Structures are given as structure tokens and as C-alpha cells.
């Protein structure tokens, strides 16, 4: 599925559980002006109260299972960014006084020039949301008229799709698309505009876990990004649900837990 817009509006990813909607993520491009060269990408995790970072684990190889140790304090509300001109990724957050801090320093991945000249799609980050939604912000009922780009990932959509407007993009994922005993994983890949990331490039077990792949594209942009929604087995439920974020660079991945 391709979402096309005529400028760089924010993308809102929302989870719907029956009639109740919860805001998960807000994704923004760096450039408000469509002719600007800045195609940086910012991913904000939405919440109804400050998110406390509990874990930061650097990894050179991603294992099948990661133990999240709650050994951090004083770090809140992280957001992830990729900067297309330099190819740097990092994660900023806030301290207990609300001041901005650089929590994960710059790590290098492919920049815009390298991506445009290749057919590669680079992994940027992934976020894992547990089946317990108590940390998420509940949205008010949808207003009418609703003149925004809109798409539902559901076998039974409540509203028709709208695409191509100069407005924010709303992507609604139906909780019924998430299997029982599973959590929702949302993963981001970046590639040149007009490129294609085929499902068949992933290993078989990954392919079977995919709920939907969605490409966010713009005819005047040099880069596009793909959002992959997946079912992930929820190994163990915590009394306090943990949101897990992974950030990828060329030589290192960071796994961050927050609640």
C-alpha cells in the first residue's frame, strides 16, 4: 500500500480497539518547504504521561531474546531522528527537569546521496507496543467533517480511505489484526523515492508475521520510507507494560525500554 501526499505533513499512527482509539506514533519530515533539501525523519512516541526510559543496551548483533534490565533513571520522553544529509541517527530525550539531552549519540548509516545511487533500503528503527495500552493516550471521537488523509488497516474498516491531500496522514490499525498473545511491532525502512522494498526480501518467518507494509512517498522528495506492521509473540507480560525501541546504524543497534 502506498500513501502519497503533496507536501510533508505529519503521519499519525493510531491503534483502534473496538470503538476506542489510542495514539501510538507521530512521524514528521524535517522540511516544511517541499523544495528544501532536509528530509530528516523524526519519530515521536505518544503517551498520556511522561515515558520513563528504563533500559539502554548497545548490541553489535540482535539476539532472539533480550533481557530488559531496569537500571536507568532520570531519562524521559525519547524521540528518534534520522538526518538525511549526514546519514546520522540518534535519540534525544529529556531529563527530570524537562531539558533536552542527547541520550544516544550520533551513529552513522547511509545518507541521502548513497541511498539515491543504490537500490538499498536501510532499517532505521522499530518499536514494540505491548498488548496492555494503559500508557497510551486515548483519542476523542473522530470529528466530522474529517478532511485528512486516512487509511485503515482492518478487515472491516469503519471509514473510507482518503489519499493525496495537503493534510496530515492518519493510519489506523485495528486491534483485531494483532493475534492473541502477540504484541504490535512497527518498523521503519528508508530508501530512494520510487524504490521498492519487496516482502520476499525478508526471511520466511518475518514474512509470515507481517500484517501490512505501507510506503510513504512524495513525488518531489528524494527519499521514501516504508512502515512494516508485524505480529510479535509476547513472551512475558509485565505488571507495568514496557515499550521497546530499537535504533539501527551501520555497526551498532541500541535497544531502549521505556514505561
C-alpha positions in Angstrom: 0.0 0.0 0.0 1.3 3.5 -0.9 0.4 6.7 0.9 1.2 9.8 -1.3 0.9 13.4 -0.1 1.6 16.7 -1.9 3.9 18.0 0.8 5.4 16.8 4.1 2.5 16.5 6.6 2.9 14.5 9.8 1.8 10.9 9.9 -0.2 9.8 12.9 -0.3 6.0 13.6 -3.3 5.1 15.8 -4.5 1.8 17.3 -8.2 1.1 17.4 -9.6 -1.3 20.0 -13.3 -1.7 19.1 -14.6 1.9 19.3 -11.6 3.3 21.3 -8.6 4.8 19.6 -5.1 5.2 21.1 -2.4 7.4 19.6 0.9 5.4 19.1 3.3 7.5 17.0 3.7 10.8 15.2 6.2 10.8 12.3 7.4 14.1 10.9 9.7 15.0 8.0 12.2 17.8 8.7 11.3 20.1 5.8 8.2 22.2 5.9 9.1 23.5 2.5 8.7 20.9 -0.2 11.7 22.3 -2.2 14.0 22.1 0.8 16.9 19.5 0.9 16.2 18.5 4.5 14.4 15.1 4.5 15.2 14.2 8.1 12.8 11.9 9.8 11.5 12.3 13.4 9.5 9.7 15.3 7.8 10.6 18.5 6.1 8.1 20.8 2.8 9.5 22.1 1.7 8.9 25.7 -0.7 10.1 28.2 2.0 10.7 30.8 5.9 11.1 30.6 7.6 7.9 29.4 10.5 6.9 31.7 13.4 5.2 30.0 14.4 2.1 31.9 16.9 0.4 29.7 19.6 1.1 27.2 21.5 -1.8 25.6 24.1 -1.5 22.8 24.3 -4.5 20.5 26.5 -5.5 17.6 24.2 -8.4 16.8 20.5 -8.8 17.6 19.8 -12.0 19.6 16.5 -13.8 19.5 15.7 -12.8 23.1 16.8 -9.7 25.0 16.6 -9.2 28.8 15.4 -5.7 29.6 17.1 -4.6 32.9 15.5 -1.7 34.7 18.7 0.1 35.7 18.3 3.7 34.4 16.7 6.8 35.9 16.2 10.4 35.1 15.6 10.0 31.3 12.2 10.7 29.8 10.2 11.0 26.6 12.7 9.9 23.9 12.3 10.6 20.2 14.3 9.2 17.3 15.7 11.0 14.4 17.4 10.2 11.1 19.3 13.1 9.3 19.4 12.5 5.5 22.2 14.9 4.6 24.7 13.4 7.0 23.3 9.9 7.4 23.3 10.2 11.2 20.8 8.6 13.5 20.3 9.4 17.2 17.9 9.5 20.1 17.2 12.6 22.2 15.2 12.7 25.4 14.5 14.9 28.4 16.0 14.9 31.9 13.9 15.1 35.1 13.7 18.9 34.7 12.4 18.7 31.1 15.6 19.8 29.5 16.6 18.2 26.2 19.5 15.7 26.4 21.3 13.6 23.8 20.6 10.1 25.1 22.0 8.0 22.2 24.8 9.9 20.4 25.2 10.2 16.6 25.6 6.9 14.8 26.2 6.7 11.1 24.1 5.0 8.4 23.6 5.6 4.7 22.9 9.2 3.8 20.7 10.6 1.0 23.4 10.6 -1.7 24.2 6.9 -1.1 20.5 5.9 -0.9 19.7 7.7 -4.2 22.5 6.0 -6.0 21.6 2.5 -4.8 18.6 0.2 -4.5 19.2 -0.4 -0.8 16.6 0.0 1.9 18.1 0.7 5.3 16.5 -0.2 8.6 16.0 2.9 10.7 14.2 1.8 13.8 11.5 -0.4 15.2 9.0 0.0 18.1 7.3 -2.8 20.0 4.0 -2.0 21.8 2.7 -4.5 24.3 -1.0 -5.6 24.4 -1.5 -3.6 27.6 -2.4 0.0 26.5 -2.5 1.8 29.8 0.4 4.1 28.9 -1.2 5.3 25.7 -3.2 8.4 25.1 -6.9 7.8 24.3 -8.1 9.9 21.5 -11.5 11.7 21.4 -14.2 10.6 18.9 -13.4 11.5 15.3 -14.8 14.9 14.3 -16.9 15.5 11.2 -16.1 16.6 8.7 -12.7 14.8 8.7 -10.7 16.3 5.8 -7.4 14.4 6.2 -5.6 11.6 4.5 -6.9 8.4 6.1 -6.2 4.7 5.9 -7.4 1.8 8.0 -5.5 -1.5 8.3 -8.5 -3.6 9.1 -10.7 -6.4 7.6 -13.7 -4.3 8.5 -12.8 -0.5 8.1 -15.1 1.9 9.8 -14.4 4.8 7.3 -13.4 5.0 3.6 -9.8 5.7 2.7 -8.7 9.2 1.6 -5.3 9.9 -0.1 -3.3 12.7 -1.7 -4.5 15.7 0.4 -2.2 18.5 1.7 -3.2 17.4 5.2 -1.9 15.1 8.0 -2.0 11.4 7.3 -3.8 9.1 9.7 -3.2 5.4 9.7 -5.5 3.4 11.9 -4.6 -0.2 12.8 -7.4 -2.4 14.0 -6.5 -4.3 17.2 -8.2 -7.4 15.7 -5.3 -7.6 13.2 -3.0 -8.4 16.1 -3.0 -12.0 17.1 -3.9 -13.1 20.6 -0.8 -13.4 22.7 1.1 -11.1 20.4 2.4 -7.5 20.5 2.4 -4.9 17.7 5.8 -4.2 16.1 6.1 -1.1 13.9 9.3 -1.0 11.8 10.8 1.7 9.5 13.0 1.4 6.4 14.3 4.2 4.3 15.1 4.1 0.5 15.1 6.3 -2.5 11.8 7.7 -3.7 10.0 5.5 -6.1 12.0 2.5 -4.9 10.5 -0.8 -3.8 11.0 -3.0 -0.7 9.6 -6.4 -1.6 8.1 -8.6 1.1 10.0 -11.5 -0.4 13.4 -10.0 0.6 12.6 -10.8 4.3 13.1 -14.3 5.7 10.1 -16.6 5.8 9.2 -16.2 9.5 9.4 -12.5 9.1 7.1 -12.5 6.1 4.5 -14.6 8.0 4.5 -12.1 10.8 3.7 -9.1 8.6 0.2 -7.5 9.0 0.8 -4.8 6.3 3.6 -2.9 4.6 3.0 0.8 3.8 5.2 3.1 1.7 5.1 6.8 2.4 6.0 8.6 -0.7 6.2 12.1 -2.3 6.7 12.8 -5.9 9.0 15.8 -5.2 11.0 14.0 -2.4 14.3 12.2 -2.9 13.6 9.6 -0.2 10.7 7.4 0.8 10.1 5.3 3.9 8.3 2.0 4.5 6.4 1.2 7.6 6.0 -2.5 8.4 3.3 -3.6 10.9 4.0 -7.0 12.4 2.7 -9.5 14.9 5.4 -10.4 17.5 4.9 -13.1 20.1 4.6 -11.6 23.6 6.8 -13.8 25.7 6.0 -12.5 29.1 3.6 -9.9 30.3 4.9 -7.3 32.8 2.9 -5.8 35.6 3.9 -2.5 34.1 3.9 -2.6 30.3 7.2 -1.8 28.5 7.5 -0.2 25.1 10.7 -1.3 23.4 12.5 0.7 20.8 15.4 -0.4 18.6 17.6 2.0 16.6 19.9 0.8 13.9 23.2 2.2 12.4 25.9 0.6 10.3 27.7 -1.1 13.1 25.5 -0.9 16.2 22.0 -1.3 17.3 20.5 0.2 20.5 17.6 -1.4 22.4 15.7 1.0 24.6 13.0 0.1 27.1 10.5 2.6 28.5 7.4 2.6 30.6 
